[in-house]
Amino acid sequence: MTTTQTVKALFQPFTSDKLTLANRTVMAPMTRQKSPNGVPGPDVAAYYRRRAEHGVGLIVTEGTVIHHPDASNQKDVPLFYGEEALNGWANVVAEVHAAGGKIVPQIWHMGARGNVNDYSEEEIAGIVREFAKAAAEAKRLGFDGIELHGAHGYLIDQFFWEKTNQRTDRYGGSLINRTTFAAEVVKACREAVGPDFPIILRISQWKGIDYTAKLVRTPEELAQFLEPLVNAGVDIFHCSTRRFWEPEFEGSDLNLAGWVKKLTSKPTITVGSVGLDGDVTNFFKTGSGAGNASLDGLIPKLESQEFDLIAIGRALLADPAWVSKIRDGKLEDLIPFSPQALQTLH
C-alpha cells in the first residue's frame, strides 16, 4: 500500500549541475491541441499553473513546434515561434514561476510528410537552426531548460530508426551515423543557450506506428547510440517506455532509464503508465480509461537510484492535484483517468 512514508523518496530534492528541483516528479508532455492558431492563451497558462500549485517538481510542456513547413500536422498545436505565440509562452512561464514551479518547453518537429530520405543537407541545416532558435527563445522567455523530442517516431527519431532512415550520406547507415542529426541539433541548441542551461532529450525504443520497434537490442548498442548525444551536450535523458516496470534487456531488471543512467552517468527520467493500472496503448487502441495503481513497484527503483526523476502523464492529466494527493496520502481522493479527462483538461 502506498503511504506518505513509502513515497518519501519521491519528495526528496533533485540537484544536478544545471537543474535543482523540489522533488522527483515531472509532468510528462501531453499534446492537447488547445492553442488556437498555435497561440497558447490564458487557459493554457492556468492549466500548467494548477499542476505547479500542487507541487509538480518539473513541468514539461506539450510539444511545441519549430518554424518549418513540415513541423506540425495537427490543428491548434502550440507554436514556438512568432511574437504572439512566444508572448503566450512568456505568460505560461510567469504563471508557473509565480506558483513556485519550474517548466521547460518540449521542442518538437513531428516529422517528414514524406520521409527523412527526401531532405537535402541544406534543408537539414535549416531545421537544425530552427531548433537552436527555439532553444534561444526558451532561455530568453525565462524557461528553466528545454526538452528536445527525439522519441515516438517523430523527426529526430525518424533519423535514429533504421526503418525510416535509408539515407546513404553522413546522416544514414550505421547506428552512430543515424545519431548525427540529433547530435547536430543538440550541439546547435547548446551553442544557442550557453553551457549552464539544461538540455533534456526524450528518447524511446517504441514508435507510434510500431510498439515493438527497437533502436538498439543490447546494452552495447545502447552505449554506442548514447555517446554522440552525450558529447553533443545532453544533460538529462527522458526515457519513454509504455510500462516503466519492464526490463529493457534480458538478464537485468533495469528499465530503459536505468540502463541509460548506468551507461552515461547522466540523470534520467523514467515514464510509462506511472500510477495507472493499464498502459498508454490501451487508451489509443480502445479509448479505455485506467484506474489508479500503487506506486509500490516504482519507489524501490527510485530509492536504489536506478533513475532520478519520474514523469507522470495521464494520471496528472486527469488530476491536477495528483502530486499533492500522493504526498499527503489522500489516495482515496485521486481522480482516475478516463476519456472524459481529455474533454475537461482542468
C-alpha positions in Angstrom: 0.0 0.0 0.0 1.4 3.4 -1.0 1.7 5.7 2.1 3.3 9.0 2.8 6.2 7.1 4.3 6.7 4.8 1.3 6.7 7.7 -1.2 9.2 9.7 0.8 11.8 9.2 -1.9 9.6 10.8 -4.4 9.6 14.0 -2.5 13.4 14.4 -2.0 15.0 17.3 -3.7 16.8 16.7 -7.0 20.1 18.5 -7.8 22.3 18.2 -10.8 24.9 20.6 -12.1 22.4 22.6 -14.1 19.0 21.9 -12.5 17.5 21.9 -9.0 14.0 20.7 -8.3 11.9 20.5 -5.1 11.1 16.8 -5.7 11.4 14.0 -8.2 8.1 14.4 -10.0 7.8 15.5 -13.6 4.7 16.4 -15.6 5.1 14.4 -18.9 4.5 16.3 -22.1 1.0 15.6 -23.4 -0.4 17.1 -26.7 -3.7 18.9 -26.1 -4.5 21.0 -29.2 -5.8 23.8 -27.0 -3.9 26.7 -28.6 -6.0 28.2 -31.4 -3.8 29.2 -34.4 -0.8 27.9 -32.4 -1.1 30.6 -29.7 -1.2 29.4 -26.0 -3.8 31.6 -24.2 -4.5 32.3 -20.5 -6.3 29.0 -20.2 -3.0 27.2 -21.1 -1.2 29.2 -18.5 -3.8 28.3 -15.9 -3.6 24.6 -16.9 0.1 24.5 -16.2 -0.1 26.7 -13.1 -2.6 24.3 -11.4 0.0 21.5 -11.7 2.7 23.8 -10.3 0.4 24.8 -7.4 0.0 21.2 -6.5 3.8 20.5 -6.2 4.9 19.1 -9.5 8.7 19.3 -9.5 9.2 20.0 -13.2 6.6 20.6 -15.9 7.5 19.6 -19.4 5.0 21.3 -21.8 3.1 19.7 -24.5 5.1 19.5 -27.8 5.7 23.0 -29.3 6.7 23.1 -32.9 9.6 24.9 -34.6 9.3 27.1 -37.7 9.3 24.6 -40.6 6.6 23.7 -43.1 6.5 20.0 -42.0 6.8 20.6 -38.3 3.2 20.2 -37.5 0.2 18.3 -39.0 -2.2 18.8 -36.1 -4.6 21.6 -35.6 -4.1 24.0 -32.7 -0.8 22.6 -31.5 1.2 25.4 -30.0 4.0 27.1 -31.9 7.3 28.1 -30.5 8.0 30.9 -32.9 6.3 34.2 -33.8 5.6 37.1 -31.5 2.1 36.2 -30.5 2.9 32.6 -29.6 6.0 33.5 -27.7 4.2 36.1 -25.7 1.7 33.4 -24.8 4.5 31.2 -23.6 6.0 34.1 -21.6 2.7 34.3 -19.7 2.8 30.5 -19.1 6.3 30.8 -17.6 5.3 33.7 -15.4 2.3 31.9 -14.1 4.2 28.7 -13.3 7.0 30.5 -11.6 4.5 32.6 -9.6 3.2 29.3 -8.3 6.7 28.1 -7.3 7.1 25.7 -10.2 9.7 25.0 -12.9 9.0 24.5 -16.5 10.7 23.5 -19.8 9.1 23.5 -23.3 9.2 20.4 -25.3 10.6 21.5 -28.7 9.2 19.4 -31.5 9.2 18.6 -35.2 6.5 16.0 -35.9 8.4 14.5 -38.9 8.6 14.4 -42.6 5.4 14.2 -44.5 7.2 12.0 -47.0 10.3 10.6 -45.3 13.6 11.8 -44.0 15.4 10.5 -47.0 13.9 13.3 -49.1 15.5 16.1 -47.1 18.5 17.8 -48.6 21.5 18.6 -46.4 20.7 22.3 -46.9 17.2 21.7 -45.5 18.5 19.7 -42.6 20.9 22.5 -41.7 17.9 24.9 -41.8 15.9 22.7 -39.4 18.9 22.5 -37.0 19.0 26.3 -37.0 15.3 26.5 -36.2 15.7 24.1 -33.2 18.5 26.4 -32.0 16.4 29.5 -32.4 13.6 27.9 -30.4 16.1 27.0 -27.6 17.4 30.6 -27.5 13.8 31.9 -27.3 13.1 29.5 -24.4 16.1 30.9 -22.5 15.0 34.5 -23.3 11.5 33.8 -22.0 12.7 32.5 -18.7 12.1 28.8 -19.1 14.2 26.6 -16.8 15.6 24.5 -19.7 14.4 22.7 -22.8 13.4 19.2 -23.8 14.0 18.0 -27.4 11.5 15.4 -28.6 13.6 12.6 -30.0 11.1 9.8 -29.5 8.0 8.0 -30.7 8.7 8.2 -34.4 8.9 12.0 -34.8 11.5 13.7 -36.8 14.6 13.2 -34.7 13.6 9.6 -34.1 13.0 9.1 -37.8 16.7 9.7 -38.3 17.5 7.3 -35.4 15.5 4.4 -36.7 16.9 2.3 -39.5 13.4 1.5 -40.9 12.7 5.2 -41.6 16.3 6.4 -42.3 17.6 4.9 -45.5 20.0 7.8 -46.3 23.4 7.0 -47.8 25.1 10.2 -46.7 26.6 11.1 -43.3 23.1 11.1 -41.7 22.4 7.5 -42.5 23.8 4.0 -42.5 25.4 2.9 -39.2 23.7 3.4 -35.8 26.2 6.1 -34.9 25.7 7.9 -38.3 21.9 7.9 -37.6 22.6 9.9 -34.4 24.3 12.7 -36.4 21.2 14.8 -37.0 20.2 14.7 -33.3 23.7 15.4 -32.2 23.8 18.5 -34.5 20.5 19.7 -33.1 21.7 19.3 -29.5 25.1 21.0 -30.3 23.4 23.9 -32.0 21.0 24.3 -29.1 23.9 24.2 -26.6 25.7 26.9 -28.6 22.5 29.0 -28.6 21.8 28.7 -24.8 25.3 28.5 -23.3 26.9 26.0 -21.0 24.6 26.3 -18.0 21.1 25.9 -19.5 19.7 22.3 -19.1 19.0 20.3 -22.3 16.8 17.2 -21.9 16.4 14.7 -24.7 13.4 12.4 -24.9 14.1 9.0 -26.5 12.2 5.8 -26.9 12.5 2.4 -28.5 8.8 2.2 -29.4 7.2 4.2 -32.2 3.7 5.5 -32.7 3.4 3.1 -35.7 5.2 0.2 -34.1 5.1 -0.5 -30.4 7.6 -3.4 -30.7 10.3 -1.3 -32.5 13.8 -1.3 -31.3 16.6 1.2 -32.0 19.0 -1.0 -30.1 18.9 -4.6 -28.9 21.8 -4.8 -26.5 23.4 -2.6 -23.8 26.5 -2.4 -26.1 24.4 -0.9 -28.9 22.7 1.5 -26.5 26.1 2.7 -25.3 27.1 3.4 -28.9 23.9 5.2 -29.5 24.2 7.4 -26.5 27.8 8.5 -26.7 27.4 11.1 -29.5 24.4 12.6 -27.8 26.2 13.0 -24.5 29.2 14.5 -26.3 26.9 16.9 -28.1 25.6 18.3 -24.8 22.6 16.4 -23.5 22.2 16.8 -19.7 19.2 14.6 -18.9 17.7 11.8 -20.8 13.9 11.3 -20.7 13.4 7.6 -21.4 9.9 6.9 -22.7 8.5 3.4 -22.3 5.0 2.0 -22.3 5.4 0.3 -18.9 8.1 1.6 -16.5 8.3 -1.7 -14.7 9.5 -3.7 -17.7 13.2 -4.6 -18.0 14.9 -3.3 -21.1 17.3 -6.2 -21.8 17.4 -9.8 -20.8 19.5 -10.6 -17.7 18.9 -7.3 -15.9 16.0 -5.7 -14.1 17.0 -2.2 -15.2 14.4 -0.4 -17.4 15.5 1.9 -20.2 16.1 4.9 -17.9 18.1 2.6 -15.6 20.3 1.5 -18.4 20.8 5.0 -19.8 21.9 6.2 -16.4 24.2 3.3 -15.9 25.9 3.8 -19.3 26.1 7.6 -19.3 26.1 8.6 -15.6 23.6 11.3 -16.7 20.4 11.9 -14.7 17.4 10.1 -16.3 13.6 10.5 -16.2 11.5 7.3 -16.3 8.0 7.3 -17.7 5.3 4.8 -18.7 1.9 4.2 -17.1 3.0 5.6 -13.7 0.2 5.5 -11.2 -2.1 3.6 -13.6 -3.3 0.0 -13.8 -3.1 0.0 -17.6 -0.5 1.1 -20.2 -0.8 4.0 -22.5 -1.6 1.9 -25.6 -4.9 0.7 -24.1 -6.3 4.3 -24.4 -5.1 4.8 -28.0 -6.3 1.3 -29.1 -9.7 1.2 -27.3 -10.3 4.6 -25.8 -10.4 2.9 -22.4 -9.5 4.7 -19.2 -7.4 3.4 -16.4 -7.7 3.1 -12.6 -5.2 4.3 -10.1 -2.4 1.9 -9.2 0.0 1.7 -6.3 3.5 3.1 -6.6 5.0 0.3 -4.6 6.8 -1.1 -7.6 8.2 2.3 -8.6 9.6 3.6 -5.3 12.2 0.9 -4.7 13.7 1.6 -8.1 13.9 5.3 -7.2 15.4 4.6 -3.8 18.1 2.4 -5.4 18.9 5.4 -7.8 18.1 3.3 -10.9 16.8 6.6 -12.3 16.4 10.1 -10.8 13.0 11.5 -11.8 9.6 10.1 -12.5 7.3 11.6 -15.2 3.5 11.3 -14.8 1.3 11.6 -17.8 -2.4 10.6 -17.9 -2.7 10.4 -14.1 -1.7 14.0 -13.9 -3.8 14.9 -16.9 -6.8 13.6 -15.1 -6.0 15.1 -11.7 -4.0 18.3 -11.4 -3.6 17.6 -7.7 -2.2 14.1 -8.2 1.2 15.0 -6.8 -0.1 16.8 -3.6 -2.6 14.0 -3.0 0.2 11.3 -3.3 2.4 13.4 -1.0 -0.3 13.9 1.6 -1.6 10.3 1.5 -5.0 11.3 0.1 -5.2 8.3 -2.2 -9.0 8.0 -1.9 -9.3 11.4 -3.5 -7.4 10.6 -6.6 -9.3 11.1 -9.8 -9.0 8.1 -12.2 -8.0 8.7 -15.8 -10.9 8.3 -18.3 -11.7 9.6 -21.8 -13.7 12.3 -20.2 -10.4 13.6 -18.7 -9.4 14.6 -22.2 -12.5 16.7 -22.5 -12.2 18.7 -19.3 -8.4 19.0 -19.1 -8.9 21.1 -15.9 
